[in-house]
Amino acid sequence: MNTGLHVAGKGSGSDLLLRAPKAPEWLNDQAKEGYKWMGNMLAKAQRLKPYYLPALEIFADAYAQWQWALREINRKNTLKPGTGYVQYFKNGASNISAEVTLKEKAINQMLHCCKLFGLDPKSEKELKATGDPAQTSLFAELMQKLG
């Protein structure tokens, strides 16, 4: 059965993907962008396997939510400084905005997925990752993209 997945080391028992497969149709455009970007980065680092794809989808969805929340926070702050961070209610009460809450949850989800993929120094060590020293900068590359 042809799954359309590109597997490295065919015949050697390796199940590493050479590149990210096409993003699932249910992801929005922003999530598909994150899926492709992270998936190809993981494939390049030889860390993408078919059974990691659900975690990649979760990362991609959180990536899209994070981007949306940031855009919305910035839009509101442009209209009136601070309104992207705090929401005010008719009764005079205030609370952290829904966008900030979404942003924080998306960041936590992305970082959790990064740990699953060994993209931070501690989890990379726990995975006993070996290989090209250039690949050890994946966390730095991720943080630069997200930062």
C-alpha positions as CSV (number, residue, x, y, z in Angstrom):
1,M,0.0,0.0,0.0
2,N,1.4,3.4,-1.0
3,T,0.8,6.0,1.7
4,G,2.5,8.8,-0.1
5,L,5.0,9.1,2.7
6,H,8.7,9.5,1.8
7,V,10.6,7.2,4.0
8,A,14.4,7.3,4.4
9,G,16.4,4.1,4.4
10,K,14.0,2.0,2.5
11,G,14.7,-1.6,3.2
12,S,16.8,-0.8,6.3
13,G,13.9,-0.7,8.7
14,S,14.2,3.1,9.1
15,D,10.9,5.0,9.3
16,L,12.3,8.5,9.0
17,L,10.5,10.8,6.6
18,L,12.7,12.7,4.1
19,R,10.2,15.6,4.1
20,A,6.9,16.5,5.6
21,P,3.9,15.0,3.8
22,K,1.2,17.3,2.5
23,A,-0.6,19.0,5.4
24,P,-4.1,17.7,6.2
25,E,-7.0,19.5,4.6
26,W,-8.6,20.4,7.9
27,L,-5.7,22.7,8.9
28,N,-6.1,26.4,7.9
29,D,-3.5,28.2,5.7
30,Q,-1.5,29.5,8.6
31,A,-1.4,26.0,10.2
32,K,-0.4,24.5,6.9
33,E,2.5,26.9,6.7
34,G,3.6,25.9,10.2
35,Y,3.1,22.2,9.4
36,K,5.4,22.5,6.3
37,W,8.0,24.6,8.1
38,M,8.3,22.5,11.2
39,G,7.8,19.2,9.3
40,N,10.6,20.0,6.9
41,M,12.9,21.2,9.8
42,L,12.2,17.9,11.6
43,A,12.8,15.9,8.5
44,K,16.1,17.7,7.9
45,A,17.1,16.9,11.5
46,Q,16.1,13.2,10.9
47,R,13.4,13.4,13.6
48,L,10.2,13.1,11.6
49,K,8.5,9.7,11.6
50,P,5.0,8.8,10.4
51,Y,3.7,8.3,14.0
52,Y,4.9,11.9,14.9
53,L,2.5,13.4,12.4
54,P,-0.4,13.9,14.9
55,A,2.0,15.9,17.1
56,L,3.1,17.9,14.1
57,E,-0.6,18.7,13.4
58,I,-1.1,19.8,17.0
59,F,2.0,22.0,16.7
60,A,0.8,23.5,13.4
61,D,-2.7,24.3,14.8
62,A,-1.1,26.0,17.8
63,Y,1.2,27.8,15.5
64,A,-1.8,29.3,13.6
65,Q,-3.5,30.2,16.9
66,W,-0.4,31.9,18.2
67,Q,0.0,33.9,15.0
68,W,-3.7,34.9,15.0
69,A,-3.6,36.0,18.7
70,L,-0.4,38.1,18.1
71,R,-2.0,39.8,15.1
72,E,-5.2,40.5,17.0
73,I,-3.3,41.8,20.1
74,N,-1.2,44.1,17.8
75,R,-4.4,45.3,15.9
76,K,-6.2,46.2,19.2
77,N,-3.1,47.9,20.6
78,T,-2.8,50.0,17.4
79,L,-6.4,51.2,17.9
80,K,-5.9,51.9,21.6
81,P,-2.7,51.1,23.5
82,G,-3.1,48.2,26.0
83,T,-6.5,47.0,24.7
84,G,-4.9,43.9,23.2
85,Y,-3.8,42.8,26.6
86,V,-6.7,43.7,28.8
87,Q,-10.5,43.3,28.2
88,Y,-12.9,45.6,30.0
89,F,-16.4,44.6,30.9
90,K,-19.6,46.8,31.2
91,N,-19.6,46.3,35.0
92,G,-16.2,47.9,35.2
93,A,-14.2,44.7,35.8
94,S,-11.2,43.9,33.7
95,N,-9.3,40.8,32.9
96,I,-6.5,39.5,30.7
97,S,-7.7,39.4,27.1
98,A,-8.9,36.2,25.4
99,E,-6.1,36.8,22.8
100,V,-3.4,36.8,25.5
101,T,-4.8,33.7,27.0
102,L,-4.9,32.0,23.6
103,K,-1.4,33.1,22.8
104,E,-0.1,31.7,26.1
105,K,-1.8,28.4,25.6
106,A,-0.6,28.1,22.0
107,I,3.0,28.9,23.1
108,N,2.8,26.2,25.8
109,Q,1.4,23.7,23.2
110,M,4.1,24.5,20.7
111,L,6.9,24.2,23.4
112,H,5.4,20.9,24.5
113,C,5.5,19.6,21.0
114,C,9.1,20.8,20.6
115,K,10.0,18.8,23.6
116,L,8.4,15.7,22.1
117,F,10.6,16.3,19.0
118,G,13.7,16.9,21.0
119,L,14.0,20.5,20.0
120,D,15.2,21.9,23.3
121,P,18.6,21.1,24.9
122,K,17.2,18.9,27.7
123,S,14.9,16.8,25.6
124,E,17.4,16.5,22.9
125,K,19.9,15.1,25.4
126,E,17.1,12.8,26.8
127,L,16.5,11.5,23.2
128,K,20.3,10.9,23.0
129,A,20.2,12.6,19.6
130,T,23.4,12.3,17.6
131,G,24.3,13.5,14.2
132,D,25.4,16.6,12.4
133,P,26.4,19.4,14.9
134,A,24.6,21.9,12.7
135,Q,21.3,20.1,13.6
136,T,21.8,20.9,17.3
137,S,20.8,24.5,16.7
138,L,17.2,23.6,15.9
139,F,15.9,25.1,19.1
140,A,17.7,28.3,18.5
141,E,16.3,28.4,14.9
142,L,12.7,27.7,16.2
143,M,13.0,30.4,18.9
144,Q,14.3,32.9,16.3
145,K,11.3,32.1,14.0
146,L,8.8,32.4,16.9
147,G,10.5,35.3,18.6
